[in-house]
């Protein structure tokens, strides 16, 4: 596909996404909850109370009077006046604006606003991603999108099965998920060939061996110092959820690196069929040295971004740095370390698998 054609298709999809996002946002159809429209042009609010805790964190409680017209559901066509109390920090409450679409709920015919209507933003983000994929990769974007859809379907059924088992078969369920995710992603993107099999073998070896090493260390130390109670939104055994998160996190880091190294070494073996093990291993190690640093830094930055809100809240409440690290940072640090170990050992497995499977042909 030529660059000009990719650009045209990308722009068409982007414009289509913009149209569909606006239609989705302003259309009351497609939502399982009643949709409302704030008829006020501007909403005036008034100060109700000022609050300050023992750590001098200040906030306010403000009151809004909102007029909402119901656009869907059995209360369609009705107009209601709703009081909304919110804090400017908007941690647990929401400030609403004039002429905004909202999701509503009726309890004993009493209306409340649940949240702003955000589905249009989600639709536009999806089409923006597809547009950029086509612009950058061309026809390869089809296989990438297909693998994402299939992995999402597999993930849904894995979660359903985990809920049925109530987290009692954590290694069997998520170990199978790792194999399925890796196989689906690689076979769709790379096809069924020798390079795909080598990448799959390198990925699975890197994931399970690095995770096994860290799990063995955790068991030998009786898992002391690991605060499983810090797992967010735990509806079942938090330890099982943490191990599942760690296993899937290692897969994401390892598969990226294994694909890069195996692809490069595969091209090297084709160019030099009689390459020795030492030459191949040194080439893989050199590639790994270039890749490992950025990958590990990306993992750390993702972990820091995820933990930032909770760390700020704990420190603002006058908690010590040690307490904050234990309950907001320790699990993320541990997951980053496990993934970093997986990144390091995958360099070795990628070179070994390439030497065993590729040069013979």
Secondary structure, DSSP 4 states (H G I P E B T S, - for coil): --HHHHHHHHHHHHHHHHHHHHHHHH--TT-SS-EEEE--SS--EEEEEEEE-TT--EEEEEEEEEEEEE-SSTTTT-EEEEEEEE-TT-SSS----TT-EEEEEEETTEEEEEEE--HHHHHHHHHHHHHHHHHHHTTHHHHHHHHHHHHHHHHHHHHHHHHHHTTSSHHHHHHHHHHHHHHHHHHHHH-SSHHHHHHHHHHHHHHHHHHHHHHHHHHHTTTTT--GGGSTT-SS-HHHHHHHHHHHHHHHHHHHHHHHHHHHHHHHHHH-TT--HHHHHHHHHHHHHHHHHHHHHHHHHHHHHHHHHHHHHHHHTT--HHHHIIIIIHHHHHHHHHHHHHHHHHHHHHHHHHHHHTTT-
